[in-house]
Amino acid sequence: FFASSSIVPNRVNIALTFCTMIKRAIFYGTSQDKFNKHFTSDDDCFKYLSEIKWKDDTFVCTRCGNTHYCKGHLPFSRRCTKCKHDESPTAGTVFDKLKFSLNTAFHIAFNLCTSENGVTSTALSIKYGLRQKTVWDFKRKIQHAMGYVEDKPLEGMILVGSFEIRDSKCSPKGDLVIIGMEILSGKIAGHEYAYVVDSASPDSIRDFFKKHISRNSQIIVGKESRCEQYADEYSDRTATRLEYSALMDNHVSNLKKWLFGVHRHCSAEYIQDYLNEYYFRLNGHRDNTVLFDTLMNLIVKNKPLH
């Protein structure tokens, strides 16, 4: 079998056109039973990743840039016809060189996507018969990938809050969690993000506003927030702060319960990873049936944490 994303003979071109018309089988759902039936083996997982990695039959060799390929040695892998490099669907992702099966890795990722309150590495290690440290290392890579979902700044009316991380088990003094929350009609929260910044660094706090909040947004700073001075540059700040303070207070309370309750042993350098996981699920709750597929796309299309 030979294929290319360049000009090829008409017969192959017709075949490739037909192939690209067939949509990949996207997994929808939050049911563990449904997931178990969909992914029964490593081959099922390799196939799913390959259809994301080489969507519409596109192929570019990561070593030489050639666009022609043939079937590789490994399941669903592709071999460059020029330099003979064999590339697996897992290459360059968190699934590369796993210490356990790819199918188990998929199931762990699914649990992290769909568990309402999250799941600890200890619970996952017991469920899948793995060492806790092995699962923790893999889970952290998944959490890191979840952070890539934030591809556009918050817009409209934005409520900003913050809190210090004072738990001695989690962080030394100086770390501040800043939260940005879109406010929709009816005082309903839209998209929300949170980041750990150095509270002693004005530039670090200012960067949060520049990178994650649209310049034309209306900013409302929570009563307990330490970000008042950094919101002055925004266009409209006429809304009443007290009107929304309960919304942010409740949100911060729930976040703290999750962060320091479910994951009470996290340390300062890993808190951002846990925030990534929390907001990945929170922002996806309106259509959580696509969370797993969203995560797989983020994993394939972004560089993994090493």
Disulfide bonds with the S-S distance in Angstrom:
none
